[in-house]
């Protein structure tokens, strides 16, 4: 009987090492499996020691290699990741924990297979922190660029209630729905921007290439009087040619446009400017209604998800206020927070805000009276997600023909202005 040195994993995924006697390597591995272990390496004791001596390097070199391997991962910690990447990680972590795998082992497994370098380094850091004795929520709070207060507090509530996998599933669903809502709004804006870009490109091409050739042709005809629309189009083309020839003028135009944009951005970072811009967003025709419904859906889903997960109502309102995304909505939530702190109802401050319609206030009132406020808030979020979807679809259906008519009108006017003098010349020659 020979002695075999082994490394194996137990049922919890923890590594175990030791020595076992067996007639051969296969028999040793079978004995380990019968004991409920999963062997990863089985070697004869003498050979294992010889291999270890061969592989073993001087301390300085070993430490430098291990440091070299860890440095790239650690250097990525502290960055940001996309919401979709975080959503996939949350869903995978919830699945692993729900399957019975320990948190530390789940983090290690996900870190090994994660392709995103920032999240990979962050997961390794989380695993080290949890192994060092910190709670999962405390470890998450060390990476605020990736895990916001909503995420950290929901995980904390899940840890205290012993339902971490349930909370993580809710978080993943929340992220999926928030990302879906954002994608719908962005998709509604993409089509008009593409059409506008094409319209501007066609306009520039016609004005700089086609219109000047027609103008030269008509200037060669003595006594030919151009119609008013042709004079306007030819004059606009001359101005564009002048801008093209005078690069300093164009550069100054770009500089002025850039300064205006920077000025608006700087003003938007101030308290008064941010409030003014957010108020304008909510009052814009067509787009303002979508912004308002989106803000209501975000408020309802965030607050409902937090309260359902066991976060205290005052703390949940504070987190919802910080993640509202609109100053007008944040101020309304702030008034709700103060009212609840004083022992009052949620409904009264919501009625004072111009953002929340009567239907939302009535549903919140019913939920508060029946003790089912979290469920009612999630229902409101579902309703307004559908409302945003319908509004975006309706807006797209309106914008498409409007933009097509707009583009056709521009091109048609230019073509009409170029060919109208030609038609008159043909008619005069025929007369």
C-alpha positions as a Python dict, from the first residue, in 0.01 Angstrom:
ca = {
    (1, 'X'): (0, 0, 0),
    (2, 'X'): (140, 337, -100),
    (3, 'X'): (70, 675, 54),
    (4, 'X'): (-89, 944, -164),
    (5, 'X'): (-99, 1315, -91),
    (6, 'X'): (-427, 1475, -208),
    (7, 'X'): (-601, 1807, -247),
    (8, 'X'): (-984, 1793, -264),
    (9, 'X'): (-1295, 2005, -217),
    (10, 'X'): (-1561, 1925, 41),
    (11, 'X'): (-1941, 1968, -1),
    (12, 'X'): (-1913, 2340, 88),
    (13, 'X'): (-1643, 2396, -172),
    (14, 'X'): (-1365, 2438, 88),
    (15, 'X'): (-1022, 2288, -1),
    (16, 'X'): (-901, 1991, 206),
    (17, 'X'): (-552, 1837, 202),
    (18, 'X'): (-411, 1519, 357),
    (19, 'X'): (-253, 1177, 304),
    (20, 'X'): (-437, 854, 223),
    (21, 'X'): (-317, 492, 177),
    (22, 'X'): (-425, 303, -134),
    (23, 'X'): (-302, 45, -386),
    (24, 'X'): (-302, 300, -669),
    (25, 'X'): (-388, 654, -768),
    (26, 'X'): (-734, 558, -903),
    (27, 'X'): (-822, 372, -583),
    (28, 'X'): (-710, 672, -376),
    (29, 'X'): (-936, 902, -576),
    (30, 'X'): (-1228, 658, -535),
    (31, 'X'): (-1177, 646, -159),
    (32, 'X'): (-1191, 1026, -147),
    (33, 'X'): (-1515, 1029, -346),
    (34, 'X'): (-1665, 772, -108),
    (35, 'X'): (-1582, 1012, 177),
    (36, 'X'): (-1780, 1291, 4),
    (37, 'X'): (-1474, 1476, -124),
    (38, 'X'): (-1400, 1591, -480),
    (39, 'X'): (-1030, 1528, -556),
    (40, 'X'): (-848, 1790, -762),
    (41, 'X'): (-497, 1643, -724),
    (42, 'X'): (-375, 1301, -608),
    (43, 'X'): (1, 1225, -609),
    (44, 'X'): (229, 976, -439),
    (45, 'X'): (378, 1130, -128),
    (46, 'X'): (740, 1105, -249),
    (47, 'X'): (665, 1234, -599),
    (48, 'X'): (454, 1518, -465),
    (49, 'X'): (742, 1635, -242),
    (50, 'X'): (989, 1614, -533),
    (51, 'X'): (754, 1808, -757),
    (52, 'X'): (707, 2068, -487),
    (53, 'X'): (1087, 2110, -454),
    (54, 'X'): (1122, 2148, -833),
    (55, 'X'): (846, 2403, -862),
    (56, 'X'): (945, 2589, -546),
    (57, 'X'): (1129, 2910, -627),
    (58, 'X'): (1325, 3152, -410),
    (59, 'X'): (1110, 3366, -185),
    (60, 'X'): (1192, 3686, -365),
    (61, 'X'): (1098, 3548, -706),
    (62, 'X'): (782, 3380, -581),
    (63, 'X'): (662, 3694, -412),
    (64, 'X'): (738, 3902, -718),
    (65, 'X'): (543, 3661, -943),
    (66, 'X'): (244, 3651, -710),
    (67, 'X'): (254, 4029, -680),
    (68, 'X'): (273, 4056, -1057),
    (69, 'X'): (-36, 3839, -1090),
    (70, 'X'): (-238, 4032, -831),
    (71, 'X'): (-143, 4381, -938),
    (72, 'X'): (-344, 4392, -1265),
    (73, 'X'): (-660, 4283, -1077),
    (74, 'X'): (-610, 4532, -794),
    (75, 'X'): (-535, 4815, -1033),
    (76, 'X'): (-883, 4774, -1183),
    (77, 'X'): (-1064, 4805, -849),
    (78, 'X'): (-1239, 5139, -805),
    (79, 'X'): (-1368, 5192, -1157),
    (80, 'X'): (-1723, 5183, -1289),
    (81, 'X'): (-1915, 4910, -1467),
    (82, 'X'): (-2217, 4925, -1695),
    (83, 'X'): (-2559, 4866, -1546),
    (84, 'X'): (-2611, 4557, -1764),
    (85, 'X'): (-2287, 4398, -1633),
    (86, 'X'): (-2392, 4465, -1273),
    (87, 'X'): (-2740, 4328, -1344),
    (88, 'X'): (-2599, 3999, -1480),
    (89, 'X'): (-2367, 3965, -1178),
    (90, 'X'): (-2657, 4024, -935),
    (91, 'X'): (-2872, 3763, -1107),
    (92, 'X'): (-2588, 3506, -1108),
    (93, 'X'): (-2504, 3569, -741),
    (94, 'X'): (-2872, 3528, -644),
    (95, 'X'): (-2888, 3198, -837),
    (96, 'X'): (-2572, 3058, -675),
    (97, 'X'): (-2677, 3151, -320),
    (98, 'X'): (-3029, 3017, -380),
    (99, 'X'): (-2868, 2688, -492),
    (100, 'X'): (-2704, 2652, -149),
    (101, 'X'): (-2353, 2770, -233),
    (102, 'X'): (-2192, 2984, 43),
    (103, 'X'): (-2147, 3357, -25),
    (104, 'X'): (-1766, 3344, -20),
    (105, 'X'): (-1755, 3050, -258),
    (106, 'X'): (-2010, 3220, -488),
    (107, 'X'): (-1799, 3536, -505),
    (108, 'X'): (-1487, 3332, -581),
    (109, 'X'): (-1658, 3139, -860),
    (110, 'X'): (-1799, 3455, -1019),
    (111, 'X'): (-1462, 3633, -992),
    (112, 'X'): (-1290, 3351, -1183),
    (113, 'X'): (-1536, 3359, -1475),
    (114, 'X'): (-1599, 3737, -1490),
    (115, 'X'): (-1464, 3885, -1819),
    (116, 'X'): (-1497, 4249, -1709),
    (117, 'X'): (-1160, 4345, -1550),
    (118, 'X'): (-1308, 4609, -1317),
    (119, 'X'): (-1579, 4382, -1179),
    (120, 'X'): (-1335, 4090, -1163),
    (121, 'X'): (-1098, 4287, -941),
    (122, 'X'): (-1389, 4416, -732),
    (123, 'X'): (-1524, 4064, -674),
    (124, 'X'): (-1181, 3947, -561),
    (125, 'X'): (-1168, 4240, -321),
    (126, 'X'): (-1519, 4157, -193),
    (127, 'X'): (-1419, 3795, -137),
    (128, 'X'): (-1110, 3901, 60),
    (129, 'X'): (-1318, 4142, 269),
    (130, 'X'): (-1585, 3881, 347),
    (131, 'X'): (-1318, 3624, 431),
    (132, 'X'): (-1163, 3881, 665),
    (133, 'X'): (-1485, 3899, 871),
    (134, 'X'): (-1673, 4190, 716),
    (135, 'X'): (-2040, 4157, 623),
    (136, 'X'): (-2134, 4155, 256),
    (137, 'X'): (-2307, 4495, 280),
    (138, 'X'): (-2002, 4648, 451),
    (139, 'X'): (-1781, 4509, 175),
    (140, 'X'): (-2011, 4650, -95),
    (141, 'X'): (-2007, 4994, 71),
    (142, 'X'): (-1630, 5009, 6),
    (143, 'X'): (-1703, 5033, -370),
    (144, 'X'): (-1956, 5323, -404),
    (145, 'X'): (-1882, 5374, -776),
    (146, 'X'): (-2028, 5032, -856),
    (147, 'X'): (-2273, 4963, -572),
    (148, 'X'): (-2492, 5263, -484),
    (149, 'X'): (-2678, 5318, -156),
    (150, 'X'): (-2987, 5144, -291),
    (151, 'X'): (-2786, 4828, -358),
    (152, 'X'): (-2597, 4835, -26),
    (153, 'X'): (-2904, 4898, 191),
    (154, 'X'): (-3111, 4629, 22),
    (155, 'X'): (-2831, 4376, 74),
    (156, 'X'): (-2804, 4487, 438),
    (157, 'X'): (-3177, 4431, 485),
    (158, 'X'): (-3146, 4090, 322),
    (159, 'X'): (-2859, 3994, 555),
    (160, 'X'): (-3053, 4100, 865),
    (161, 'X'): (-3363, 3912, 753),
    (162, 'X'): (-3175, 3604, 634),
    (163, 'X'): (-3321, 3636, 283),
    (164, 'X'): (-3019, 3757, 89),
    (165, 'X'): (-3100, 3548, -221),
    (166, 'X'): (-3456, 3692, -232),
    (167, 'X'): (-3329, 4049, -204),
    (168, 'X'): (-3065, 3991, -474),
    (169, 'X'): (-3336, 3853, -706),
    (170, 'X'): (-3546, 4164, -643),
    (171, 'X'): (-3243, 4381, -709),
    (172, 'X'): (-3179, 4205, -1040),
    (173, 'X'): (-3545, 4250, -1141),
    (174, 'X'): (-3531, 4617, -1043),
    (175, 'X'): (-3217, 4669, -1251),
    (176, 'X'): (-3368, 4485, -1549),
    (177, 'X'): (-3684, 4696, -1547),
    (178, 'X'): (-3493, 5023, -1494),
    (179, 'X'): (-3256, 4936, -1780),
    (180, 'X'): (-3551, 4840, -2003),
    (181, 'X'): (-3724, 5172, -1930),
    (182, 'X'): (-3406, 5367, -2006),
    (183, 'X'): (-3357, 5175, -2333),
    (184, 'X'): (-3710, 5259, -2446),
    (185, 'X'): (-3658, 5631, -2390),
    (186, 'X'): (-3320, 5626, -2566),
    (187, 'X'): (-3469, 5431, -2858),
    (188, 'X'): (-3738, 5697, -2900),
    (189, 'X'): (-3468, 5962, -2939),
    (190, 'X'): (-3245, 5771, -3179),
    (191, 'X'): (-3476, 5777, -3483),
    (192, 'X'): (-3535, 6155, -3495),
    (193, 'X'): (-3164, 6220, -3441),
    (194, 'X'): (-3073, 5991, -3732),
    (195, 'X'): (-3330, 6156, -3961),
    (196, 'X'): (-3211, 6503, -3856),
    (197, 'X'): (-2849, 6406, -3923),
    (198, 'X'): (-2944, 6280, -4271),
    (199, 'X'): (-3145, 6596, -4340),
    (200, 'X'): (-2854, 6820, -4242),
    (201, 'X'): (-2612, 6611, -4454),
    (202, 'X'): (-2837, 6634, -4762),
    (203, 'X'): (-2888, 7008, -4707),
    (204, 'X'): (-2512, 7072, -4685),
    (205, 'X'): (-2445, 6861, -4996),
    (206, 'X'): (-2710, 7041, -5201),
    (207, 'X'): (-2603, 7387, -5086),
    (208, 'X'): (-2230, 7335, -5139),
    (209, 'X'): (-2230, 7118, -5453),
    (210, 'X'): (-2554, 7125, -5654),
    (211, 'X'): (-2700, 7474, -5597),
    (212, 'X'): (-2382, 7666, -5695),
    (213, 'X'): (-2379, 7491, -6038),
    (214, 'X'): (-2738, 7595, -6108),
    (215, 'X'): (-2660, 7949, -5995),
    (216, 'X'): (-2369, 7972, -6241),
    (217, 'X'): (-2597, 7852, -6518),
    (218, 'X'): (-2862, 8115, -6446),
    (219, 'X'): (-2607, 8396, -6405),
    (220, 'X'): (-2502, 8334, -6766),
    (221, 'X'): (-2850, 8420, -6888),
    (222, 'X'): (-2879, 8802, -6925),
    (223, 'X'): (-3208, 8961, -6816),
    (224, 'X'): (-3331, 8645, -6641),
    (225, 'X'): (-3519, 8742, -6328),
    (226, 'X'): (-3505, 8480, -6057),
    (227, 'X'): (-3814, 8397, -5846),
    (228, 'X'): (-3811, 8492, -5477),
    (229, 'X'): (-3765, 8134, -5353),
    (230, 'X'): (-3467, 8085, -5585),
    (231, 'X'): (-3302, 8406, -5464),
    (232, 'X'): (-3344, 8289, -5102),
    (233, 'X'): (-3194, 7946, -5171),
    (234, 'X'): (-2905, 8087, -5378),
    (235, 'X'): (-2835, 8346, -5107),
    (236, 'X'): (-2828, 8078, -4838),
    (237, 'X'): (-2588, 7875, -5055),
    (238, 'X'): (-2360, 8181, -5095),
    (239, 'X'): (-2350, 8226, -4718),
    (240, 'X'): (-2258, 7860, -4665),
    (241, 'X'): (-1987, 7883, -4931),
    (242, 'X'): (-1851, 8192, -4758),
    (243, 'X'): (-1841, 8009, -4424),
    (244, 'X'): (-1668, 7718, -4595),
    (245, 'X'): (-1410, 7950, -4753),
    (246, 'X'): (-1354, 8147, -4433),
    (247, 'X'): (-1241, 7885, -4186),
    (248, 'X'): (-1193, 8138, -3902),
    (249, 'X'): (-1565, 8216, -3917),
    (250, 'X'): (-1654, 7847, -3888),
    (251, 'X'): (-1404, 7798, -3606),
    (252, 'X'): (-1554, 8091, -3417),
    (253, 'X'): (-1901, 7940, -3466),
    (254, 'X'): (-1785, 7607, -3322),
    (255, 'X'): (-1615, 7783, -3029),
    (256, 'X'): (-1928, 7986, -2951),
    (257, 'X'): (-2149, 7675, -2968),
    (258, 'X'): (-1905, 7491, -2740),
    (259, 'X'): (-1900, 7777, -2489),
    (260, 'X'): (-2281, 7787, -2482),
    (261, 'X'): (-2293, 7411, -2420),
    (262, 'X'): (-2033, 7431, -2141),
    (263, 'X'): (-2216, 7728, -1989),
    (264, 'X'): (-2545, 7538, -1978),
    (265, 'X'): (-2371, 7236, -1826),
    (266, 'X'): (-2203, 7452, -1559),
    (267, 'X'): (-2530, 7625, -1481),
    (268, 'X'): (-2700, 7286, -1457),
    (269, 'X'): (-2456, 7181, -1184),
    (270, 'X'): (-2571, 7467, -959),
    (271, 'X'): (-2872, 7415, -733),
    (272, 'X'): (-3090, 7676, -904),
    (273, 'X'): (-2982, 7579, -1255),
    (274, 'X'): (-3043, 7207, -1199),
    (275, 'X'): (-3391, 7278, -1064),
    (276, 'X'): (-3472, 7506, -1357),
    (277, 'X'): (-3352, 7252, -1616),
    (278, 'X'): (-3540, 6966, -1447),
    (279, 'X'): (-3856, 7178, -1437),
    (280, 'X'): (-3817, 7253, -1809),
    (281, 'X'): (-3771, 6882, -1881),
    (282, 'X'): (-4103, 6802, -1713),
    (283, 'X'): (-4284, 7079, -1907),
    (284, 'X'): (-4150, 7001, -2254),
    (285, 'X'): (-4421, 6915, -2510),
    (286, 'X'): (-4442, 6539, -2576),
    (287, 'X'): (-4109, 6461, -2404),
    (288, 'X'): (-4214, 6621, -2073),
    (289, 'X'): (-4494, 6369, -2023),
    (290, 'X'): (-4251, 6080, -2075),
    (291, 'X'): (-4004, 6236, -1829),
    (292, 'X'): (-4276, 6274, -1565),
    (293, 'X'): (-4406, 5917, -1605),
    (294, 'X'): (-4051, 5783, -1598),
    (295, 'X'): (-3979, 5974, -1274),
    (296, 'X'): (-4299, 5837, -1112),
    (297, 'X'): (-4210, 5481, -1218),
    (298, 'X'): (-3857, 5514, -1076),
    (299, 'X'): (-3981, 5663, -747),
    (300, 'X'): (-4249, 5395, -699),
    (301, 'X'): (-4028, 5100, -791),
    (302, 'X'): (-3731, 5216, -579),
    (303, 'X'): (-3938, 5289, -268),
    (304, 'X'): (-4152, 4978, -310),
    (305, 'X'): (-3850, 4751, -359),
    (306, 'X'): (-3669, 4894, -56),
    (307, 'X'): (-3966, 4872, 180),
    (308, 'X'): (-4053, 4519, 58),
    (309, 'X'): (-3694, 4412, 126),
    (310, 'X'): (-3718, 4526, 489),
    (311, 'X'): (-3550, 4869, 474),
    (312, 'X'): (-3711, 5114, 724),
    (313, 'X'): (-3943, 5366, 558),
    (314, 'X'): (-3741, 5677, 655),
    (315, 'X'): (-3417, 5524, 533),
    (316, 'X'): (-3593, 5405, 217),
    (317, 'X'): (-3725, 5756, 147),
    (318, 'X'): (-3375, 5899, 194),
    (319, 'X'): (-3229, 5653, -59),
    (320, 'X'): (-3517, 5713, -303),
    (321, 'X'): (-3460, 6088, -279),
    (322, 'X'): (-3093, 6048, -374),
    (323, 'X'): (-3169, 5820, -671),
    (324, 'X'): (-3472, 6014, -806),
    (325, 'X'): (-3278, 6168, -1096),
    (326, 'X'): (-3486, 6489, -1094),
    (327, 'X'): (-3463, 6778, -846),
    (328, 'X'): (-3838, 6849, -855),
    (329, 'X'): (-3914, 6485, -763),
    (330, 'X'): (-3635, 6486, -502),
    (331, 'X'): (-3787, 6789, -329),
    (332, 'X'): (-4128, 6620, -324),
    (333, 'X'): (-3973, 6305, -168),
    (334, 'X'): (-3790, 6528, 82),
    (335, 'X'): (-4123, 6674, 195),
    (336, 'X'): (-4264, 6321, 227),
    (337, 'X'): (-3962, 6223, 440),
    (338, 'X'): (-4018, 6518, 675),
    (339, 'X'): (-4390, 6442, 700),
    (340, 'X'): (-4334, 6075, 784),
    (341, 'X'): (-4068, 6175, 1038),
    (342, 'X'): (-4329, 6388, 1213),
    (343, 'X'): (-4577, 6100, 1209),
    (344, 'X'): (-4794, 6235, 927),
    (345, 'X'): (-4927, 6068, 612),
    (346, 'X'): (-4736, 6026, 283),
    (347, 'X'): (-5030, 6149, 77),
    (348, 'X'): (-5038, 6518, 182),
    (349, 'X'): (-4684, 6609, 60),
    (350, 'X'): (-4745, 6419, -266),
    (351, 'X'): (-5058, 6626, -330),
    (352, 'X'): (-4852, 6947, -302),
    (353, 'X'): (-4616, 6832, -579),
    (354, 'X'): (-4705, 6900, -945),
    (355, 'X'): (-4537, 6575, -1052),
    (356, 'X'): (-4773, 6315, -905),
    (357, 'X'): (-5119, 6283, -1066),
    (358, 'X'): (-5438, 6211, -865),
    (359, 'X'): (-5438, 5841, -959),
    (360, 'X'): (-5096, 5786, -797),
    (361, 'X'): (-5198, 5978, -485),
    (362, 'X'): (-5521, 5775, -455),
    (363, 'X'): (-5336, 5443, -492),
    (364, 'X'): (-5076, 5546, -232),
    (365, 'X'): (-5357, 5654, 2),
    (366, 'X'): (-5532, 5316, -34),
    (367, 'X'): (-5204, 5128, 16),
    (368, 'X'): (-5126, 5328, 331),
    (369, 'X'): (-5472, 5270, 478),
    (370, 'X'): (-5473, 4895, 407),
    (371, 'X'): (-5111, 4840, 515),
    (372, 'X'): (-5009, 4727, 165),
    (373, 'X'): (-4807, 5033, 62),
    (374, 'X'): (-4507, 4838, -82),
    (375, 'X'): (-4730, 4622, -305),
    (376, 'X'): (-4926, 4927, -418),
    (377, 'X'): (-4607, 5115, -503),
    (378, 'X'): (-4484, 4824, -717),
    (379, 'X'): (-4822, 4815, -895),
    (380, 'X'): (-4791, 5189, -966),
    (381, 'X'): (-4443, 5126, -1107),
    (382, 'X'): (-4575, 4852, -1336),
    (383, 'X'): (-4860, 5074, -1455),
    (384, 'X'): (-4629, 5366, -1533),
    (385, 'X'): (-4374, 5142, -1701),
    (386, 'X'): (-4652, 5043, -1940),
    (387, 'X'): (-4753, 5411, -1971),
    (388, 'X'): (-4398, 5506, -2067),
    (389, 'X'): (-4388, 5222, -2318),
    (390, 'X'): (-4716, 5340, -2475),
    (391, 'X'): (-4603, 5705, -2475),
    (392, 'X'): (-4271, 5620, -2640),
    (393, 'X'): (-4447, 5411, -2905),
    (394, 'X'): (-4697, 5691, -2971),
    (395, 'X'): (-4420, 5952, -2983),
    (396, 'X'): (-4222, 5741, -3230),
    (397, 'X'): (-4529, 5694, -3450),
    (398, 'X'): (-4585, 6072, -3450),
    (399, 'X'): (-4220, 6167, -3504),
    (400, 'X'): (-4162, 5932, -3799),
    (401, 'X'): (-4408, 6091, -4046),
    (402, 'X'): (-4329, 6442, -3918),
    (403, 'X'): (-3957, 6396, -3979),
    (404, 'X'): (-4017, 6237, -4321),
    (405, 'X'): (-4240, 6530, -4424),
    (406, 'X'): (-3983, 6773, -4284),
    (407, 'X'): (-3702, 6611, -4482),
    (408, 'X'): (-3914, 6595, -4797),
    (409, 'X'): (-4011, 6960, -4755),
    (410, 'X'): (-3649, 7076, -4730),
    (411, 'X'): (-3530, 6876, -5031),
    (412, 'X'): (-3843, 6960, -5232),
    (413, 'X'): (-3809, 7334, -5165),
    (414, 'X'): (-3445, 7335, -5279),
    (415, 'X'): (-3525, 7132, -5593),
    (416, 'X'): (-3822, 7359, -5670),
    (417, 'X'): (-3605, 7669, -5624),
    (418, 'X'): (-3344, 7530, -5868),
    (419, 'X'): (-3581, 7417, -6141),
    (420, 'X'): (-3839, 7699, -6130),
    (421, 'X'): (-3612, 7948, -6315),
    (422, 'X'): (-3529, 7674, -6567),
    (423, 'X'): (-3899, 7614, -6634),
    (424, 'X'): (-3958, 7985, -6682),
    (425, 'X'): (-3666, 8008, -6922),
    (426, 'X'): (-3807, 7717, -7128),
    (427, 'X'): (-4151, 7880, -7133),
    (428, 'X'): (-4007, 8215, -7244),
    (429, 'X'): (-3805, 8046, -7520),
    (430, 'X'): (-4115, 7859, -7635),
    (431, 'X'): (-4318, 8185, -7645),
}
